[in-house]
């Protein structure tokens, strides 16, 4: 399952699931050290992994939407 990092609050990270948009709290120590708000992660083999390519693609889509809105 894939998640977006919604926010980081001290030692708790709030994840939003891709499928259900459910919010999940998890301890920051369980995640890679280089996460940030907006990071895309997935769970595999008992650990969380950053999906950098998915994050890049999502950021591009968001930028395109903003460009489209600004051109109207």
Secondary structure as GFF3:
##gff-version 3
##sequence-region A 1 72
A	DSSP	beta_strand	2	9	.	.	.	ID=ss1
A	DSSP	beta_strand	12	17	.	.	.	ID=ss2
A	DSSP	beta_strand	23	27	.	.	.	ID=ss3
A	DSSP	three_ten_helix	28	30	.	.	.	ID=ss4
A	DSSP	beta_strand	40	44	.	.	.	ID=ss5
A	DSSP	beta_strand	47	50	.	.	.	ID=ss6
A	DSSP	alpha_helix	52	71	.	.	.	ID=ss7
###
